[in-house]
Amino acid sequence: MRLVFCTLITLIICSNVNAQTEEKPWFNESFSFEKRARLLVKAMTLEEKCSQFISDAKAIQRLGVPEYNWWNESLHGVARNGKATIFPQGIAMGATFSPELIKKVASAISDEARAKFQVSQSIDNRGKYSGLTFWSPNVNLFRDPRWGRGQETYGEDPYLMAKIGVAYVQGIQGNHPKYLKAAACAKHFAVHSGPEELRHSFNAKPSKLDLYETYLPAFEALVTEAKVEGVMGAYNAVYDEPATSSKFLLNEILQDKWGFNGYIVSDCGALGDILNGHKKANSAEEAAAMAFNTGVNLNCGWVYENLKKAVEKGYVKEKFLNQQLEKLFLTRFKLGFFDKKESNPYNSLSTTVINSKKHKDLARSVAQKSIVLLKNKNNVLPLKKDIKSLYVTGAFSSSTNILMANYYGMSSNLVTVLEGVTDKVSLGTSLNYRQGVLPFTQNLNPKNWAPHVAKEVEATILVAGISNEIEGEEVDAIASEHKGDRLDLKLPQSQIDYIKQISKNKKGPLILVIGTGSAVSLEEVAPLVDAILVMWYPGEQGGNAVADVLFGDVAPSGHLPVTFPKHVSQLPAFDDYSMKGRTYKYMKKEPMYPFGFGLTYGDISLSEINTNTNQLKKDGNDLEVSLTVENDSTNALEEVLQVYLVPKDTKGFLPIYALKNFKRVVLKPKEKQKVTFTIPNENFLQTNLKGEKDWIKGTYKIMINNSLPSKRSSALGATKPSEVILELK
């Protein structure tokens, strides 16, 4: 009897499911996603269709379409949605020079996202920051260190940016043959990197050389290699066309040349800039049509509230509107939103992954590998854990804010540098702490004893820097006088003065730890300290990672993903989008710290460099370069070997240096390893003055080093580069 009853129930359920799929065939999982999207859109009225092109898409109950908010962020962890692992900021990810590691980070982020999504759905939270469409990563080139949002990127080199960006997208989107784990989005397309104050009206006019050599390669890689699901348009104009209505950018390049077929979203409010900032439209309907007809099928903002009027006035054809809506729903189908829960394996991810020990350990590992050692006078680092007396001080020594950067999640386990050091040293160590200085303003109390404590201890750790209060997005950097940008690269004057005071009073070595998302001018303070570590914005485990490096449990292995100039006067004008004089590729002035630079607790040597050929032809074989790397120290080390192409004659437009490959190498004490790099033949195509990829014949060097192979790197302690002559025939 019980078997008959259960069978009857099963038949009723199956009957209901079959009835639903017949009445609403877009729920039929045997159909392709493309067919299901087409059937769903066909069933909609014009008003219903138009309601779906805004990021907070409305529910269509009669068709079984729930409301969905597309806006979510995952720059270095699930952001703005409560508890999640806070990984190091994007610029720190770039400093790892490890795409493999960042792919693991992104996979961890999307695991947490999936688990959190299930919980949000269960409490009917369908609002902003609860979905699975993430508007990350930011692959705008960090062309100028004054840009407040450069911290979100992976650095100043297009090759490094592409490699890390591709890895990030692959980790976010997963590798299932049918479903997306989450959907990534490459932003902000294109030629967008400040000034923040001008972003709503600025018109970028780079040369075609700079456009194709510098500004577009990372976007192209994310589209063609990583198959990124979304692309976000920028606020600014490019060549007199707003980026979100640019036929050149969105039609000719993104869709026609690169074959992008995902969804295109406006930056939030950017379509309003077509009307009010760039003044290219006479009405909201016109602005809506301009963006829509070039392919922007999702509006974060208000302009597409006028899309129905634009259709009715004939500005937008309904047939094209249907096609663009099908693309939007295709993303939602790929995410499994219209399938049974058990059909999608990603729905089985448990909430136990959220801020799990495994993910905390990963965050700590990334922070460790991102920390850059810039100076280590007389090998004062690493410190001994049983040091008798130690002083931790500085504006950010006990700060959790310095860990978080922007676009952050929440964690109940934010580890400050003070906490990390406290947990690391011996219980018998006399550990003293005073903040000593305010981050951005001078102390009001003249009777400040903090500098004098340095007289009494064996070593002082001083944590200085800037934070997301000083650098960031236009609307967020509340302590910035320049809407998130910096016009001076120096540390705040209060902190410079404090470093000078501590330096005058110090008994033992002074170790400077810097939290930052961008290059800092250290010309004034570097001579005053014995060691310098850059920890970036290191995420929730930052304090532990810094302590791991300071006390030698881990040797530093991060390398600069940006050039640190000596001072701001070495830079071209901020609003000049020409790359002349910018980044390591074109900068002729000697920087303070070069791109790719980073010391460790020991020396390596490079020898026995060999290539499979010294003459490359356009249609020939790929170049293989091998060399021997030796750890000359008694410490276990990790190093980042970097391969550069250096022309004998730049012909007035070729990069002085161009990164062509890199590899992390793990070395036991005194170990020798043979390392081989393969550089595809196509990677030797370079951009000419017309903006075309060209085989530019001539004599070049292949130079391999653990930094940019420059005189400045050598003077700072980088290893001697290995090099070989290469002829492009």
Stockholm file with secondary structure:
# STOCKHOLM 1.0

chainA/1-729         MRLVFCTLITLIICSNVNAQTEEKPWFNESFSFEKRARLLVKAMTLEEKCSQFISDAKAIQRLGVPEYNWWNESLHGVARNGKATIFPQGIAMGATFSPELIKKVASAISDEARAKFQVSQSIDNRGKYSGLTFWSPNVNLFRDPRWGRGQETYGEDPYLMAKIGVAYVQGIQGNHPKYLKAAACAKHFAVHSGPEELRHSFNAKPSKLDLYETYLPAFEALVTEAKVEGVMGAYNAVYDEPATSSKFLLNEILQDKWGFNGYIVSDCGALGDILNGHKKANSAEEAAAMAFNTGVNLNCGWVYENLKKAVEKGYVKEKFLNQQLEKLFLTRFKLGFFDKKESNPYNSLSTTVINSKKHKDLARSVAQKSIVLLKNKNNVLPLKKDIKSLYVTGAFSSSTNILMANYYGMSSNLVTVLEGVTDKVSLGTSLNYRQGVLPFTQNLNPKNWAPHVAKEVEATILVAGISNEIEGEEVDAIASEHKGDRLDLKLPQSQIDYIKQISKNKKGPLILVIGTGSAVSLEEVAPLVDAILVMWYPGEQGGNAVADVLFGDVAPSGHLPVTFPKHVSQLPAFDDYSMKGRTYKYMKKEPMYPFGFGLTYGDISLSEINTNTNQLKKDGNDLEVSLTVENDSTNALEEVLQVYLVPKDTKGFLPIYALKNFKRVVLKPKEKQKVTFTIPNENFLQTNLKGEKDWIKGTYKIMINNSLPSKRSSALGATKPSEVILELK
#=GR chainA/1-729 SS CHHHHHHHHHHHHHHHHHHHHHHSGGGCTTSCHHHHHHHHHHTSCHHHHHTTSBSEECCBGGGTBCCEECCBCCTTSSCSSSBCCCCCCHHHHHHHTCHHHHHHHHHHHHHHHHHHHHHHHHTTCCSTTCSSBBCCCBCCCCCCTTCGGGGGSCCSCHHHHHHHHHHHHHHHHCCCSSCCSSBCEEEEESSCCCCGGGTTTCEECCCHHHIIIIISHHHHHHHHTSCCSEEEECSSEETTEEGGGCIIIIIIIIIIITCCCSEEECCTTHHHHHHHTSCCCSSHHHHHHHHHHTTCCBBSSSGGGGHHHHHHTTSSCHHHHHHHHHHHHHHHHHTTTTSCGGGCGGGGCCGGGTTCHHHHHHHHHHHHHHCEEEEEGGGCCSCCTTCSEEEEESTTTTCSHHHHCSSCCBCSCCCCHHHHHHHHSCTTSEEEEECCSCSSSCCSCSCCCGGGGGGGSSEEEEEEECCTTTSSCTTTCTTCTTTTCCSCCBCCHHHHHHHHHHHHHCSSCEEEEEECSSCCBCTTTGGGCSEEEECCSCCTTHHHHHHHHHTTSSCCCCCCSSCBCSSGGGSCCTTCCCCTTCHHHHCCSCCSBCTTCCBCSSCEEEEEEEESCSEECTTSCCEEEEEEEEECSSSCEEEEEEEEEEESCCTTTSCSCEEEEEEEEEECTTCEEEEEEEECGGGGCEECTTSCEECCCEEEEEEEESSCCSHHHHHHTCCCCEEEEEEEC
#=GC SS_cons         CHHHHHHHHHHHHHHHHHHHHHHSGGGCTTSCHHHHHHHHHHTSCHHHHHTTSBSEECCBGGGTBCCEECCBCCTTSSCSSSBCCCCCCHHHHHHHTCHHHHHHHHHHHHHHHHHHHHHHHHTTCCSTTCSSBBCCCBCCCCCCTTCGGGGGSCCSCHHHHHHHHHHHHHHHHCCCSSCCSSBCEEEEESSCCCCGGGTTTCEECCCHHHIIIIISHHHHHHHHTSCCSEEEECSSEETTEEGGGCIIIIIIIIIIITCCCSEEECCTTHHHHHHHTSCCCSSHHHHHHHHHHTTCCBBSSSGGGGHHHHHHTTSSCHHHHHHHHHHHHHHHHHTTTTSCGGGCGGGGCCGGGTTCHHHHHHHHHHHHHHCEEEEEGGGCCSCCTTCSEEEEESTTTTCSHHHHCSSCCBCSCCCCHHHHHHHHSCTTSEEEEECCSCSSSCCSCSCCCGGGGGGGSSEEEEEEECCTTTSSCTTTCTTCTTTTCCSCCBCCHHHHHHHHHHHHHCSSCEEEEEECSSCCBCTTTGGGCSEEEECCSCCTTHHHHHHHHHTTSSCCCCCCSSCBCSSGGGSCCTTCCCCTTCHHHHCCSCCSBCTTCCBCSSCEEEEEEEESCSEECTTSCCEEEEEEEEECSSSCEEEEEEEEEEESCCTTTSCSCEEEEEEEEEECTTCEEEEEEEECGGGGCEECTTSCEECCCEEEEEEEESSCCSHHHHHHTCCCCEEEEEEEC
//
